[in-house]
Amino acid sequence: MRYLSVCSGIEAALHLTTAERQAWAEVDMAGEVVEEIARSGGYAKVRLDGRALLRLQDALDHAMHERCYKVVDGLTTAGWKMQAVKSNFEKEAEGRTYRASMVFSHVGPSKNVVGFKYEVRDITKPEYELVEVVDNSMDEPAKRMVSRIDMAAIDHARQVTAVKAGRYIGEILDVAGKVVTQKVGRDGTTVTHDAARLSAPVTVGRVVDIQYQGDKGQVQELVKDGQER
């Protein structure tokens, strides 16, 4: 029984999720280094272990640079424009300007890169509001990180431009993150609502009456032909 227990512990320690193994493979990291990361409990735990970071710093530096290149390529494809400071990218969304800035984490005397994140800011106004910090996690492909950066800007822009007064009746077309999109005209006109300001959750496909009173949009679900509550 003790032997089985020890073997089970070793097997668990060597386990990485399929997503994390794929992410390491995406940056040409394999073999002993990946297995050492697995024995340490995965990249998320390695980042919290100073000794592990120092031990793996050279390999991580290579992997993080490869990962950065993939994210940069993805941002460019998604319409983000590299600025004079090459760690900064900017994009317009709903008439607002957003900046995604890469920030590295270093260890050791050689300042090896062992992690990075993107700070997404709304730079439409001088205060440069921080919208979201998108951290690099190795349990997803690089394109998923690009999507999180992109959606941080888009969701914020939709929230800022969301209606804050009036009455709107129509079908809910989309509920994405913090933003609700509603069709309010036969010509296809839509409005967006900040989900946090609605009095109740709404469901895609339902017809609702949303009337703003003070700081809240009061939600009343209506019934259209052939639809049940």
Stockholm file with secondary structure:
# STOCKHOLM 1.0

chainA/1-229         MRYLSVCSGIEAALHLTTAERQAWAEVDMAGEVVEEIARSGGYAKVRLDGRALLRLQDALDHAMHERCYKVVDGLTTAGWKMQAVKSNFEKEAEGRTYRASMVFSHVGPSKNVVGFKYEVRDITKPEYELVEVVDNSMDEPAKRMVSRIDMAAIDHARQVTAVKAGRYIGEILDVAGKVVTQKVGRDGTTVTHDAARLSAPVTVGRVVDIQYQGDKGQVQELVKDGQER
#=GR chainA/1-229 SS CHHHHHHHHHHHHTCCCHHHHHHHHHTTCCTHHHHHHHHTTCHHHHTTCHHHHHHHHHHHHHHHHHHHHHHHHHHHHTTCEECSSTTEEEEEETTEEEEEEEEEEEETTTTEEEEEEEEEEECSSTTCEEEEEEECCTTSCHHHHHHHHHHHHHHHHHHHTSCCSSEEEEEEEEEETTEEEEECSTTCCEEEEEGGGBSSCCCTTCEEEEEEETTEEEEEEECCTTCCC
#=GC SS_cons         CHHHHHHHHHHHHTCCCHHHHHHHHHTTCCTHHHHHHHHTTCHHHHTTCHHHHHHHHHHHHHHHHHHHHHHHHHHHHTTCEECSSTTEEEEEETTEEEEEEEEEEEETTTTEEEEEEEEEEECSSTTCEEEEEEECCTTSCHHHHHHHHHHHHHHHHHHHTSCCSSEEEEEEEEEETTEEEEECSTTCCEEEEEGGGBSSCCCTTCEEEEEEETTEEEEEEECCTTCCC
//
